[in-house]
């Protein structure tokens, strides 16, 4: 599940996979939708953590989680898809505003 996942798709998937538990009168479809929305919101919030506001211990814990993802994606010499000195150009999704130079800002 990602923050971009569609709620109804997730609801249908959960109902199929866990029909024994979710196809009862104890849990309404609206309750499940609310739960899915809360989970999606929490997932999107995790991506926006300000590390400057965390304690050193919390930062260390967050970095451990990042290291797991880094190791998972790491390509080493000998790996099938390893490419030496791989360079990629990334297109900005939105204008940052801070890296633009006006002609009057340039001092020679």
C-alpha positions as protocol buffer text, in pm:
chain_id: "A"
residue {
  index: 1
  type: UNK
  ca { x: 0 y: 0 z: 0 }
}
residue {
  index: 2
  type: UNK
  ca { x: 122 y: 345 z: -88 }
}
residue {
  index: 3
  type: UNK
  ca { x: -26 y: 689 z: -24 }
}
residue {
  index: 4
  type: UNK
  ca { x: -128 y: 693 z: -392 }
}
residue {
  index: 5
  type: UNK
  ca { x: -321 y: 365 z: -374 }
}
residue {
  index: 6
  type: UNK
  ca { x: -689 y: 391 z: -451 }
}
residue {
  index: 7
  type: UNK
  ca { x: -908 y: 332 z: -146 }
}
residue {
  index: 8
  type: UNK
  ca { x: -1174 y: 125 z: -323 }
}
residue {
  index: 9
  type: UNK
  ca { x: -912 y: -99 z: -487 }
}
residue {
  index: 10
  type: UNK
  ca { x: -752 y: -161 z: -149 }
}
residue {
  index: 11
  type: UNK
  ca { x: -1090 y: -225 z: 12 }
}
residue {
  index: 12
  type: UNK
  ca { x: -1184 y: -482 z: -253 }
}
residue {
  index: 13
  type: UNK
  ca { x: -845 y: -649 z: -221 }
}
residue {
  index: 14
  type: UNK
  ca { x: -879 y: -673 z: 158 }
}
residue {
  index: 15
  type: UNK
  ca { x: -1232 y: -809 z: 133 }
}
residue {
  index: 16
  type: UNK
  ca { x: -1122 y: -1078 z: -112 }
}
residue {
  index: 17
  type: UNK
  ca { x: -810 y: -1176 z: 77 }
}
residue {
  index: 18
  type: UNK
  ca { x: -964 y: -1169 z: 425 }
}
residue {
  index: 19
  type: UNK
  ca { x: -1328 y: -1244 z: 349 }
}
residue {
  index: 20
  type: UNK
  ca { x: -1366 y: -1466 z: 654 }
}
residue {
  index: 21
  type: UNK
  ca { x: -1301 y: -1166 z: 880 }
}
residue {
  index: 22
  type: UNK
  ca { x: -1434 y: -874 z: 680 }
}
residue {
  index: 23
  type: UNK
  ca { x: -1758 y: -1008 z: 533 }
}
residue {
  index: 24
  type: UNK
  ca { x: -1938 y: -990 z: 865 }
}
residue {
  index: 25
  type: UNK
  ca { x: -2185 y: -743 z: 1005 }
}
residue {
  index: 26
  type: UNK
  ca { x: -1932 y: -642 z: 1275 }
}
residue {
  index: 27
  type: UNK
  ca { x: -1725 y: -421 z: 1042 }
}
residue {
  index: 28
  type: UNK
  ca { x: -1893 y: -184 z: 802 }
}
residue {
  index: 29
  type: UNK
  ca { x: -1750 y: -90 z: 466 }
}
residue {
  index: 30
  type: UNK
  ca { x: -1736 y: 273 z: 581 }
}
residue {
  index: 31
  type: UNK
  ca { x: -1522 y: 174 z: 881 }
}
residue {
  index: 32
  type: UNK
  ca { x: -1282 y: -7 z: 650 }
}
residue {
  index: 33
  type: UNK
  ca { x: -1265 y: 292 z: 414 }
}
residue {
  index: 34
  type: UNK
  ca { x: -1188 y: 521 z: 708 }
}
residue {
  index: 35
  type: UNK
  ca { x: -915 y: 287 z: 827 }
}
residue {
  index: 36
  type: UNK
  ca { x: -758 y: 271 z: 480 }
}
residue {
  index: 37
  type: UNK
  ca { x: -765 y: 651 z: 453 }
}
residue {
  index: 38
  type: UNK
  ca { x: -596 y: 684 z: 795 }
}
residue {
  index: 39
  type: UNK
  ca { x: -327 y: 436 z: 692 }
}
residue {
  index: 40
  type: UNK
  ca { x: -265 y: 618 z: 364 }
}
residue {
  index: 41
  type: UNK
  ca { x: -238 y: 948 z: 549 }
}
residue {
  index: 42
  type: UNK
  ca { x: 11 y: 799 z: 793 }
}
residue {
  index: 43
  type: UNK
  ca { x: 220 y: 662 z: 508 }
}
residue {
  index: 44
  type: UNK
  ca { x: 233 y: 1002 z: 339 }
}
residue {
  index: 45
  type: UNK
  ca { x: 330 y: 1171 z: 668 }
}
residue {
  index: 46
  type: UNK
  ca { x: 623 y: 935 z: 715 }
}
residue {
  index: 47
  type: UNK
  ca { x: 779 y: 1068 z: 396 }
}
residue {
  index: 48
  type: UNK
  ca { x: 763 y: 1425 z: 526 }
}
residue {
  index: 49
  type: UNK
  ca { x: 955 y: 1378 z: 851 }
}
residue {
  index: 50
  type: UNK
  ca { x: 1172 y: 1676 z: 947 }
}
residue {
  index: 51
  type: UNK
  ca { x: 1491 y: 1513 z: 1076 }
}
residue {
  index: 52
  type: UNK
  ca { x: 1601 y: 1845 z: 1226 }
}
residue {
  index: 53
  type: UNK
  ca { x: 1324 y: 1819 z: 1484 }
}
residue {
  index: 54
  type: UNK
  ca { x: 1410 y: 1466 z: 1601 }
}
residue {
  index: 55
  type: UNK
  ca { x: 1633 y: 1364 z: 1888 }
}
residue {
  index: 56
  type: UNK
  ca { x: 1971 y: 1211 z: 1798 }
}
residue {
  index: 57
  type: UNK
  ca { x: 1834 y: 868 z: 1892 }
}
residue {
  index: 58
  type: UNK
  ca { x: 1531 y: 912 z: 1664 }
}
residue {
  index: 59
  type: UNK
  ca { x: 1758 y: 1026 z: 1380 }
}
residue {
  index: 60
  type: UNK
  ca { x: 1979 y: 719 z: 1429 }
}
residue {
  index: 61
  type: UNK
  ca { x: 1671 y: 493 z: 1416 }
}
residue {
  index: 62
  type: UNK
  ca { x: 1545 y: 668 z: 1102 }
}
residue {
  index: 63
  type: UNK
  ca { x: 1888 y: 631 z: 938 }
}
residue {
  index: 64
  type: UNK
  ca { x: 1888 y: 258 z: 1016 }
}
residue {
  index: 65
  type: UNK
  ca { x: 1563 y: 225 z: 819 }
}
residue {
  index: 66
  type: UNK
  ca { x: 1714 y: 426 z: 534 }
}
residue {
  index: 67
  type: UNK
  ca { x: 2023 y: 202 z: 535 }
}
residue {
  index: 68
  type: UNK
  ca { x: 1801 y: -105 z: 487 }
}
residue {
  index: 69
  type: UNK
  ca { x: 1650 y: 50 z: 172 }
}
residue {
  index: 70
  type: UNK
  ca { x: 1993 y: 162 z: 54 }
}
residue {
  index: 71
  type: UNK
  ca { x: 2139 y: -188 z: 93 }
}
residue {
  index: 72
  type: UNK
  ca { x: 1840 y: -338 z: -86 }
}
residue {
  index: 73
  type: UNK
  ca { x: 1897 y: -112 z: -388 }
}
residue {
  index: 74
  type: UNK
  ca { x: 2277 y: -120 z: -386 }
}
residue {
  index: 75
  type: UNK
  ca { x: 2444 y: -252 z: -703 }
}
residue {
  index: 76
  type: UNK
  ca { x: 2788 y: -402 z: -653 }
}
residue {
  index: 77
  type: UNK
  ca { x: 3054 y: -510 z: -902 }
}
residue {
  index: 78
  type: UNK
  ca { x: 2961 y: -859 z: -1010 }
}
residue {
  index: 79
  type: UNK
  ca { x: 2587 y: -796 z: -988 }
}
residue {
  index: 80
  type: UNK
  ca { x: 2406 y: -868 z: -1314 }
}
residue {
  index: 81
  type: UNK
  ca { x: 2280 y: -511 z: -1357 }
}
residue {
  index: 82
  type: UNK
  ca { x: 2586 y: -329 z: -1219 }
}
residue {
  index: 83
  type: UNK
  ca { x: 2706 y: -37 z: -1431 }
}
residue {
  index: 84
  type: UNK
  ca { x: 3028 y: 149 z: -1350 }
}
residue {
  index: 85
  type: UNK
  ca { x: 2997 y: 528 z: -1311 }
}
residue {
  index: 86
  type: UNK
  ca { x: 2625 y: 534 z: -1382 }
}
residue {
  index: 87
  type: UNK
  ca { x: 2496 y: 887 z: -1432 }
}
residue {
  index: 88
  type: UNK
  ca { x: 2135 y: 994 z: -1469 }
}
residue {
  index: 89
  type: UNK
  ca { x: 1968 y: 1326 z: -1535 }
}
residue {
  index: 90
  type: UNK
  ca { x: 1667 y: 1390 z: -1317 }
}
residue {
  index: 91
  type: UNK
  ca { x: 1390 y: 1619 z: -1428 }
}
residue {
  index: 92
  type: UNK
  ca { x: 1247 y: 1833 z: -1147 }
}
residue {
  index: 93
  type: UNK
  ca { x: 885 y: 1760 z: -1065 }
}
residue {
  index: 94
  type: UNK
  ca { x: 824 y: 2117 z: -956 }
}
residue {
  index: 95
  type: UNK
  ca { x: 1011 y: 2445 z: -964 }
}
residue {
  index: 96
  type: UNK
  ca { x: 1230 y: 2487 z: -656 }
}
residue {
  index: 97
  type: UNK
  ca { x: 1279 y: 2860 z: -697 }
}
residue {
  index: 98
  type: UNK
  ca { x: 1604 y: 2870 z: -500 }
}
residue {
  index: 99
  type: UNK
  ca { x: 1839 y: 2762 z: -777 }
}
residue {
  index: 100
  type: UNK
  ca { x: 1737 y: 3013 z: -1040 }
}
residue {
  index: 101
  type: UNK
  ca { x: 1971 y: 3297 z: -1122 }
}
residue {
  index: 102
  type: UNK
  ca { x: 1858 y: 3637 z: -1244 }
}
residue {
  index: 103
  type: UNK
  ca { x: 2094 y: 3838 z: -1459 }
}
residue {
  index: 104
  type: UNK
  ca { x: 2117 y: 4103 z: -1190 }
}
residue {
  index: 105
  type: UNK
  ca { x: 2219 y: 3842 z: -930 }
}
residue {
  index: 106
  type: UNK
  ca { x: 2533 y: 3746 z: -1123 }
}
residue {
  index: 107
  type: UNK
  ca { x: 2842 y: 3936 z: -1006 }
}
residue {
  index: 108
  type: UNK
  ca { x: 3148 y: 3922 z: -1227 }
}
